[in-house]
Amino acid sequence: MDLLLVLTYAAICIAIFKIFNIPLNKWTVPTAVLGGIVLVGTMVLLMNYNHPFTQLGNQVYSTTPIVSGVRGRVIEVPVEPNSLLKQGDVLFKIDPIPFEAEVTRLRAKVKEASQGALGLESNLQEAQAARLKAVAERDKAKREFDRYQRGFDRGAFTEQQLDTRRQAYKASQAALEVAQAKQQQAQIALDSEVGGENTAVAQLLAELRKAEFNLEQTVVRAPTDGYVTQLALRPGVMAVPLPLAPVMTFVHTEDKLYAAAFRQNSLQRLQPGFEAEFMFRALPGKVFKGEVVEVLPAIGESQIQARGSLLGTEALRTSGRVFATLRITDDVSAYHLPMGTAVEVAVYSDSFTHVSVMRKVLIRMKSWQNYLYLDH
């Protein structure tokens, strides 16, 4: 771009010499050259610092690697490559038969466990009745033992008869303790709940929800609006839930943003809201208006991560550029611009605004240069 400015100044000087018939001598030519160096140099320095320009720019977009949530064989791929999709549209389907069978099995187990849980109340009532019976038998044995004890004290019964009643009383007391323990166990089993459900039923319901979730994963849908490109997935492929084995790549069609890398020299002249102009190599002779959205607060070349060795001097020999995200405000829908198209960007700050005219002229001249290229 600086070469364009020099050539423009040379052309103006030649035109002035021709029009005004200025002689070419040792005074006029050095004056024009020195004047050009001072004038062009000053203008270039002011322009480059206050209205930065970069050739390193691209339209950036996000992609998501689509990974199956379950392991299974692909039976259908209804999606068409490079066709716009809505969120929730089907991308592909996995054979659901094994997962349907698992859901059916667990539903049967839940029903069986639920019936068992209903029977726990009957078990408790049965244990309560058995305890009451044991209490009555214990009381009866206690009265009989007391009667024999009084008779033994008066000499009516022998020691053996008294001991027989004593052992009968102790046996009935032990039977009562067993009945009480069974009642407690029945009560604990009935009261054992998680979230209002019996523990066995709750465990099976959790397994059922997981199985139903896995069944839902057999139909893989679009995460957002977008499209699939370079589609190679076909029915018969075994899809596995491994992050390193995606089956396709989904491209999100969000608001288009552009990223450009500027020299650090002009960092103080990059602010959100500043006017910007975009020049596409794919659209020679056209310039589009836009604005700066954000200047990223970090430079990637200077990042460090925890590791087992110390950083050396070479780690500081970085000269990364500042990334800025930008937005085009003009309508470019009429042009075919694939996502990821390269772009060159000029930003116009609020300092030395009169110098921005030169930048605008030069960027338009450079845009016309995009008609000229050679393939090697």
N, C-alpha and C positions, 0 to 999 in steps of 0.2 A: 504493500500500500504506500510505503514511503517512496518507492520508485515511481509510482503514479504521480505523486505530488511533485517530484523533481522533474519528470517529463512534462507535466502541465506547466510548471514555471518556465522550463526551457522553451516550450511552444509559445508562451506569452512573450518571452523576451525576443524570440525570432520575429514574431508578428510585429512587435513595437519597432524593432530595427528596420523591418521592411516598410512598414507604413510611414514612419517618420524619416526614412532615409538616413538613419544614424550611421556614421562611418564606423567600420571595424578597425580600431587602433588599440594602442597599448593602454589607453585610458578607459574606453567604453567597455571593452570586453572584460577586463579585470573587475571593473565596477559592477557589471551585471553578475559576474560569478560570485564576487564577495557579497554583494547584496543578496544574492540568492541563498548563499550559505547562511547568512545571518537571519534573513527573513524566514526561509523554509525551516531552518533548524529551530528557531524560536517557536514557530507555529506547530512543528511536529512535536516538540517537547510538551508544549501546553496541551495539545490535542491528546497525545498518548496518555498523559497523566490524568487529565480531567475527564476524558471521554474514552475509556478503555475499549479495546477491540480484541477479540480472540477468534481464532480459526478452530479452536478445540471445543466443539459443541455438538450435542446430539439430543434428539428427542428420546427421552427415557421412559420405560414402562416396566411394570411388574409382571412376573410370571409365577405360576405355582406348579410344582411337579405333582402330578396326580398319582397318589399311591393308594392301592387297594387297602381297605380297612380289615379285610378277612382274606384268608387263603382259599382260592377256588379257581375253577376253569371258566374263562370268559365264554359266554354263549351268544352275546349280541353286542354289536357296536353300532348303534343307530345314528351317532353323531356324524355330521359331514365336516371335513376339514375346511378351515377358513370361512365358515359360515357363522354369523353372529348368533349367539345363544343368550337366553335369559337365565337368571339365577334359578336353579332348580331343574333345568332341562337335563335329561338323561344323557350321560356320556357313554357308559357301557354297563352291561349286566353280567353278574356272575351266577353260575348254576345255584339256585336256592334250595334244591332238594335236601341236602344234608342239614341245612340250617332250619328248614321247616320241620324236619323230623325231630330235631333237638327241641324245638319249641313245643311240639306236640307231646313229647315225652315228659317235659318238665311241667306242662299244664296238667297232665294226668297225675304226676307226683304231688303237685300242689293240692289237687282235689282230694287225693288220698290222705295227705297230711291234714287237710282241713277237717275231714271226717274224723280223723284220729283226735284232733283237738276238741271236737265236739264231744267225743267220748270221755275226755278227761274229767268233765263235770260229773258224769255218771260214776266214774271211778272214785271221785271224791265222796259222793253220796254213799257209795258202797262201803268205803273205808270208815265213814262216820257211823254207819249202822253197825259195822263190825266192832267199832270201839265201844258203842253203847252196850252191845251184847256182852263184850268183855268186862265192862264195868258192872253189869248186872251179875254175871257169874262170879266176879271177884267179891262183890258184896255178899252174895249168897254163901260163898266159901268162907268169908270172914265171920258171918253170923254162925255158921256151923262150927267153926273152930272155937269161937267164944263160948258156945253152948257146951262143947266137950271140955273146954278149959274149966268152966264152972263145975261140971260134973266130976272132972278129975280131982278138983280141989275137995269135993265132998266124998271122994272115994267111990264114985259110981262107975268110972271108966278107968281103963288101964292106961299105962304109959304108951303102949303100942297104938291103941285107938286114938289117943290124943295126937301122937306124932303123924298118924295117917291124915288126920284133918289139917294139921299144920302144913304138911307137904302139899295137900290139895289147895290150900289157901295161897301158898307161895307160887304154885303153878298158875293159878288164875291171875295173880298179880303180874307174873311175867307175860302171860297172854295179853293182858291189858296194855302193857308197855309196847309189845309188838304191834298191837292194833293202833296205838297212838302214833308210833313211828310211820306206819303205812299211811295214816291219815295226813301226817305232815308232808310226806313225799307226794301224795296226790295233790295236796294244796299247793306245794311248790311248783309241780308240773303245770297246774292250772294257771298259777299266777306268773309263770315265766313268759314274758312278752317283750317284744321289741317294736316300738312304734304302734302299739295296740294289737300286734299280731303275735301269735304263739311263735316261739323261737324257731321251731322246726319249719313252720309255715313261712316265717320271715326269711329264713335262709333259702328255701326253695323259690320264693318270690324274687329274691335278689338274683338267683341263677336264671330265672325265667326272663327277668328284665334284660340281663346281659345277652341271653340267647335271642330275644326279640331285637335288641340293638344290632347284633351280628347279622340277623336276617335283613334288617334295613340296609346294612352296608353292602348287600349284594347288588344293590342298585346305586351306582355312583353318579352323582349329579354335579352340575356346574356350580362352583362356589359363589360366583358373582356373574355379572354380565361380562361377556367376552367371547373368545373363540379358541378352538384347538387348531394348531397348525402342525405340519409335518407329521401327520397321523400315520403310525405304522401298526397300531394294535389291530388284531384280527381275532375272530372267534377261534377258540381252541387254545389260546395262550393261557398259561397258568399264572394268575395274578397272586402276588404274595405281599403281605403287609410289612415290607422292608423299606425304610427311607432311601436306601441306596438303589432300589429297583423300581423307579416310577415307570408307569406304562404310557404316559403321555404328558405333554406340557400345556398348561392352560394359560392363555394370555388375557389379562384383564384390560377391558376398555374403560378406563377411568378418564378423568380430565387430563388432557395431554399437557405434560410439563416438559420443559427443556432444561438441560443442564449444560453449563459452559464453565470452562476452567480459565481463570484470569491470572495474570502475573500478580505477584504480591505487591509490586510497586504501586498499583492502583487500588489497593484494598480500601483506602479511605474514601474512594469515589464510587464505592459499590454499596448502595443502600436500598432496602425494600421500597418499592414505589417509583424508583427512577425509570424514566423512559428508556426503552430499548428498541433496536431495530434488528430484524432477522434476515439473513440472506441464505437461501438454499442453493446448493450446487445443482439440485435437481430442477430448479426454476430459474434459469438465467434471465437476467434483466429485471427481476422482481425483488422488491424489498417490502417487508411486512413489519408493522408496528407491534410493540408489546411492552412489557414492564417486568421489572425485577420483583420476584416473589420473596426470595429469602437468600441470604448468604450463609452457607453452612459454617457452623462454628468450629469445625475441626478439619485439619489437613491430613489426609490418609497416610502420606509418606512418613509422617513423624510418629505414628503410633508405635507403642511397645506393648509386649505381652510378657506375662510371667514365664520364665524358663530357667533352665539350669546353668546358664552361662551369663556373665556380665556383658553389658553393652560396650562396644569399643568406639573409637573415634569415627569409624565409617558410618555408625548409626546416626551421626549428626550431620553427615554430608548429604543433606536432603534439600531440595529446592522445589518442593511441590507447589502446585498452583491452588488458588482459592476457588472452590466450587460455589456456583450460584445457580439457583433454580429460577427459571423465568417462564412467563406465560405470553402467548401471542393473543393480542386483542382483535386483530383483523380476522376476517372470515377466510379460512383457507380450505373450506370444505369442497370447493370446486376443483381442487388439485389432488392428484394422486400422490400421496405422501405416505409410504409405508411406515409403520412404527419403527423407530430407531434411525430415522433419516438424519444425516449429518446437517449441521447448521453452523453458520458463522454469525457472531453477535457483536453489536456495538451498543454500549451503554452511555447515556447522556446524563451527566450529573448536573447539579445546580450551580456549579462553579465555571466561570469563563464560558458562559452559554453562547457567546458570539462565535467562539472557536468551533462549536458543535456543527456549524454550517459546513465547515470544511470536511469534517468527518462524514457528514451525510452525503456530500458530493462524492467523496472518495469511495464510500461503500457502494454507491450506485454505479460508479465506474467499474469497481471490482466485480459487481454482479454481472455486468456485461461480459466480463472476461470468462465467465463460466461456459460461454458458448465455445470457447477454444480449449481443446485438450487433445492429447495424443495418448493412445494406448500402446504400451511397449510389450 
